[in-house]
Amino acid sequence: QVQLVESGGGLVQAGGSLRLSCVASGSIFRINNMGWYRQVPGKQRELVAGITSGGSTNYANSVKGRFTISRDNAKNTVYLQMNSLKPEDTAVYYCNADHYDGKYSGVYWGQGTQVTVSS
């Protein structure tokens, strides 16, 4: 089993910044892709940013140029640096990891961290 714990959410004014962190722990063999998703009530969870184990990244169009995803493989941690935040970035942000245990692959999710951007 793999556990993901997010931190770093909070309340910030529009134009401000936040940095989210997500640490993976447990019986880790190899973590492949990691990512950040977000969800607002009544809407589907959407991909914000993803990163491969080799460091290749992809972003939702709505956050390109403002958010940066990175990871520290030695610490099993993924980060999301969020700059120039807008009220529409308000959501619960979830960390996601694709883990391979040597035989099977599985997708794990964190519990989520609330990000609120005030106008």
C-alpha positions as CSV (number, residue, x, y, z in Angstrom):
1,Q,0.0,0.0,0.0
2,V,1.0,3.6,-0.7
3,Q,-0.2,6.6,1.2
4,L,-0.1,10.1,-0.2
5,V,-0.3,13.1,2.1
6,E,-0.7,16.7,0.7
7,S,0.1,19.9,2.5
8,G,0.4,23.6,1.7
9,G,-3.1,24.6,0.9
10,G,-4.8,27.6,2.4
11,L,-6.4,31.0,1.8
12,V,-4.6,33.5,-0.4
13,Q,-5.5,36.7,-2.2
14,A,-5.7,36.9,-5.9
15,G,-2.2,37.4,-7.4
16,G,-0.6,35.5,-4.5
17,S,1.3,32.2,-4.4
18,L,1.1,28.9,-2.7
19,R,3.3,25.8,-2.8
20,L,1.7,22.4,-2.4
21,S,3.6,19.3,-1.4
22,C,2.7,15.6,-1.6
23,V,4.7,12.9,0.1
24,A,4.3,9.3,-0.7
25,S,5.0,6.6,1.9
26,G,4.5,3.0,2.6
27,S,5.6,-0.1,0.6
28,I,7.1,1.9,-2.3
29,F,8.8,0.0,-5.1
30,R,8.7,2.4,-8.0
31,I,6.6,5.5,-8.6
32,N,6.1,6.4,-12.2
33,N,3.9,9.4,-13.1
34,M,2.7,11.8,-10.5
35,G,0.2,14.6,-10.8
36,W,-2.0,17.2,-9.3
37,Y,-5.7,17.3,-9.9
38,R,-8.4,19.7,-8.6
39,Q,-12.1,19.5,-8.1
40,V,-14.8,22.0,-7.2
41,P,-18.3,21.0,-6.0
42,G,-20.5,19.8,-8.9
43,K,-17.7,19.4,-11.3
44,Q,-15.4,16.6,-12.4
45,R,-11.9,16.3,-11.1
46,E,-9.5,17.8,-13.6
47,L,-5.8,17.4,-14.3
48,V,-3.8,20.4,-13.3
49,A,-0.3,19.2,-14.0
50,G,1.6,15.9,-14.4
51,I,5.2,14.8,-14.3
52,T,6.9,11.6,-15.3
53,S,9.7,9.9,-13.3
54,G,12.1,11.4,-15.8
55,G,10.8,14.9,-15.3
56,S,8.7,15.5,-18.3
57,T,5.8,17.7,-17.5
58,N,2.3,18.7,-18.9
59,Y,-0.1,21.3,-17.8
60,A,-3.7,22.2,-18.2
61,N,-4.0,25.3,-20.5
62,S,-5.6,27.3,-17.7
63,V,-2.5,27.1,-15.5
64,K,0.3,27.2,-18.1
65,G,2.8,29.9,-17.2
66,R,1.5,30.2,-13.7
67,F,2.0,26.8,-12.1
68,T,5.1,24.6,-12.0
69,I,5.2,20.9,-11.1
70,S,8.4,19.3,-9.8
71,R,9.4,16.2,-8.0
72,D,12.1,14.8,-5.7
73,N,12.4,11.1,-6.5
74,A,14.7,10.5,-3.6
75,K,12.1,11.9,-1.2
76,N,9.1,10.4,-3.1
77,T,7.6,14.0,-3.1
78,V,5.9,16.0,-5.8
79,Y,5.4,19.8,-5.6
80,L,3.1,22.3,-7.2
81,Q,4.2,25.9,-7.2
82,M,1.2,28.1,-7.9
83,N,1.8,31.7,-8.8
84,S,-0.5,34.5,-9.9
85,L,-3.4,32.7,-8.4
86,K,-6.9,33.6,-9.5
87,P,-10.3,33.1,-7.8
88,E,-11.1,30.4,-10.4
89,D,-8.2,28.3,-9.0
90,T,-10.2,27.8,-5.9
91,A,-10.7,24.0,-5.4
92,V,-9.6,21.0,-3.5
93,Y,-6.3,19.9,-4.9
94,Y,-5.4,16.2,-5.0
95,C,-2.1,14.4,-5.4
96,N,-2.0,11.3,-7.6
97,A,0.7,8.7,-8.1
98,D,1.1,5.7,-10.4
99,H,2.9,3.1,-8.4
100,Y,4.4,-0.1,-9.7
101,D,5.0,-2.8,-7.1
102,G,7.1,-5.1,-9.2
103,K,4.1,-7.0,-10.5
104,Y,1.1,-4.7,-10.8
105,S,0.5,-1.0,-11.3
106,G,-1.9,1.0,-9.2
107,V,-3.1,4.5,-8.9
108,Y,-3.2,6.2,-5.5
109,W,-4.8,9.5,-4.3
110,G,-4.2,11.8,-1.4
111,Q,-7.0,13.1,0.8
112,G,-6.9,16.6,-0.8
113,T,-6.0,20.0,0.4
114,Q,-8.2,23.1,0.0
115,V,-7.0,26.1,-1.9
116,T,-9.1,29.2,-1.7
117,V,-8.2,32.4,-3.7
118,S,-10.1,35.5,-2.7
119,S,-10.7,38.4,-5.1
